[in-house]
Amino acid sequence: MYHIKADKRMQVSAGLIISGLTTCLKAKDFNSITITDVQHVSGVGRSTFYRLFDNLSDVLMYQTDQLFAAMITEQRVRKDITSEKLMAFFVHQWLENTVLLETLVASQREDILLAGFENSFIDLEDFLLPDGHLDSISSDYFISFVAAVVVAGLKTWIKRGKIDPPEVLLAQVRQASATFYRAQNPSL
């Protein structure tokens, strides 16, 4: 887990560590990078690293959480947001942050991405639900389902060589969800 408070120095050090990890990712696979590698590139001391993070996966988690927090803040400011625009915005943001996305997928840490989506969708549930609110059980399943589908779509986009434009990715995710629904309800 990461341990970063609203302290300016902690946030600056965390930013240096993220930058150091990003630089290291240009030369090595995530699983080959050590804390020492990041420490040397970032200029942040070992004790500072461990004060902020337990391990390198925590850096990915912090970076992911920061990206989702920024996305939520931006969406809360908008007044014309719809479920479709929200999903398009999230997908576009992740396609613009492909280094982090590819690292999460390549290191098999989609759990970090999935948790980020689920937590964000809880905060934006009122925009995601076309017919209003669901009871808590249905809401939990709905949020998990949507998050899993979006993560799977992003993962497939990477596997396909990132050739599909965002609109195609979103259309394919929608089509796959509709196909699944029809398969479960053949009478429709």
ABEGO torsion letter per residue (X at the ends): XBBBBABAAAAAAAAAAAAAAAAAAAABBAAABBAAAAAAAAGBBAAAAAAABABAAAAAAAAAAAAAAAAAAAAAABAABBAAAAAAAAAAAAAABAAAAAAAAAAGAAAAAAAAAAAAAAAAAAAABAAEBBBAAAAAAAAAAAAAAAAAAAAAAAAAGGABBAAAAAAAAAAAAAAAAAAABAAX
